[in-house]
Amino acid sequence: MTGFTGVRIVDSADVSPDASVGAGSSIWHLAQVREQAQLGENCIVGRGAYIGTGVVMGDNCKVQNYALVYEPAKLGDGVFIGPAVVLTNDTYPRAINPDGTIKSAHDWEPVGVTIERGAAVGARATCVAPVTIGAWATVAAGAVVVKDVPPYALVAGVPARRIAWVGESGVPLKAGDADGLWICPASGDRYIETDGNLSKESL
């Protein structure tokens, strides 16, 4: 495909010439990237994935096979979207209006899901707009997210609830020897919990 510099787009992918795709990105078989979508550098869009009109993705994002990222979703740098994930965009979905006419684009207002830096959404999870997934949070496979997820939270279930904290390595944190202290067993990084929120301890 022409018009994109330093980008790998396989022949069966459908990428709008009005989209913006950063250098080093790859778009695989049967994926669709719609008009005005903005993909950063080094992004991967897997087989059969859908990136809606005007969706914004930061650098180093990975959207796995058959995920559906509907506009106007916004993904920060380094976001992971697992296979068959759905980011919705219609709070009150209907195919028709009360008078029986088919709804058009003018009959509803799309609302988006926001996913902040480094967060991950597991396979077949659904995020119901409008919600925000905080930085470095993890949504477990199959979860249904209907309210905002704080940074570093691990949420699971239907509806999704926080079951643990995770660090930037993605590994569940262990309680430290002081109240409110959490430690990453993978990296040794320390985190402080205050009023139900977690922040990384500054060095």
Solvent accessible surface area in square Angstrom, and as a share of the most:
residue,aa,sasa,rsa
1,M,108,0.48
2,T,126,0.73
3,G,78,0.75
4,F,35,0.15
5,T,124,0.72
6,G,55,0.53
7,V,26,0.15
8,R,144,0.53
9,I,18,0.09
10,V,21,0.12
11,D,137,0.71
12,S,52,0.34
13,A,7,0.05
14,D,82,0.42
15,V,8,0.04
16,S,12,0.08
17,P,122,0.77
18,D,87,0.45
19,A,10,0.07
20,S,62,0.40
21,V,16,0.09
22,G,15,0.14
23,A,53,0.41
24,G,46,0.44
25,S,1,0.01
26,S,20,0.13
27,I,0,0.00
28,W,76,0.27
29,H,83,0.37
30,L,100,0.50
31,A,0,0.00
32,Q,60,0.27
33,V,1,0.01
34,R,78,0.28
35,E,59,0.26
36,Q,102,0.45
37,A,0,0.00
38,Q,95,0.42
39,L,7,0.04
40,G,15,0.14
41,E,87,0.39
42,N,76,0.39
43,C,0,0.00
44,I,66,0.34
45,V,0,0.00
46,G,5,0.05
47,R,100,0.37
48,G,17,0.17
49,A,1,0.01
50,Y,34,0.13
51,I,0,0.00
52,G,0,0.00
53,T,44,0.26
54,G,29,0.28
55,V,0,0.00
56,V,50,0.29
57,M,5,0.02
58,G,17,0.16
59,D,54,0.28
60,N,88,0.45
61,C,2,0.01
62,K,77,0.32
63,V,0,0.00
64,Q,46,0.21
65,N,63,0.32
66,Y,111,0.42
67,A,0,0.00
68,L,56,0.28
69,V,0,0.00
70,Y,69,0.26
71,E,41,0.18
72,P,51,0.32
73,A,0,0.00
74,K,106,0.45
75,L,6,0.03
76,G,23,0.22
77,D,53,0.28
78,G,32,0.30
79,V,1,0.00
80,F,70,0.29
81,I,0,0.00
82,G,0,0.00
83,P,55,0.35
84,A,25,0.19
85,V,0,0.00
86,V,40,0.23
87,L,0,0.00
88,T,32,0.19
89,N,17,0.08
90,D,37,0.19
91,T,61,0.35
92,Y,179,0.68
93,P,83,0.52
94,R,173,0.63
95,A,80,0.62
96,I,86,0.44
97,N,28,0.14
98,P,148,0.93
99,D,111,0.58
100,G,43,0.42
101,T,72,0.42
102,I,143,0.73
103,K,50,0.21
104,S,53,0.34
105,A,80,0.62
106,H,175,0.78
107,D,63,0.33
108,W,75,0.26
109,E,140,0.63
110,P,47,0.29
111,V,42,0.24
112,G,18,0.17
113,V,1,0.00
114,T,49,0.28
115,I,1,0.01
116,E,66,0.30
117,R,134,0.49
118,G,16,0.16
119,A,0,0.00
120,A,27,0.21
121,V,0,0.00
122,G,16,0.15
123,A,39,0.30
124,R,179,0.65
125,A,0,0.00
126,T,35,0.20
127,C,0,0.00
128,V,51,0.29
129,A,3,0.02
130,P,87,0.55
131,V,6,0.03
132,T,43,0.25
133,I,0,0.00
134,G,3,0.02
135,A,24,0.19
136,W,62,0.22
137,A,1,0.01
138,T,33,0.19
139,V,1,0.00
140,A,27,0.21
141,A,73,0.56
142,G,39,0.38
143,A,0,0.00
144,V,41,0.23
145,V,1,0.01
146,V,80,0.46
147,K,133,0.56
148,D,91,0.47
149,V,7,0.04
150,P,42,0.26
151,P,52,0.33
152,Y,21,0.08
153,A,0,0.00
154,L,27,0.14
155,V,6,0.04
156,A,26,0.20
157,G,37,0.36
158,V,110,0.63
159,P,56,0.35
160,A,6,0.05
161,R,147,0.54
162,R,108,0.39
163,I,111,0.56
164,A,27,0.21
165,W,3,0.01
166,V,2,0.01
167,G,1,0.01
168,E,55,0.25
169,S,66,0.43
170,G,42,0.41
171,V,52,0.30
172,P,64,0.40
173,L,11,0.06
174,K,125,0.53
175,A,76,0.59
176,G,22,0.21
177,D,143,0.74
178,A,56,0.44
179,D,156,0.81
180,G,21,0.20
181,L,8,0.04
182,W,63,0.22
183,I,53,0.27
184,C,1,0.01
185,P,74,0.47
186,A,67,0.52
187,S,61,0.39
188,G,45,0.43
189,D,46,0.24
190,R,105,0.38
191,Y,1,0.00
192,I,61,0.31
193,E,50,0.22
194,T,83,0.48
195,D,139,0.72
196,G,46,0.44
197,N,81,0.42
198,L,10,0.05
199,S,63,0.41
200,K,86,0.36
201,E,62,0.28
202,S,101,0.65
203,L,224,1.12
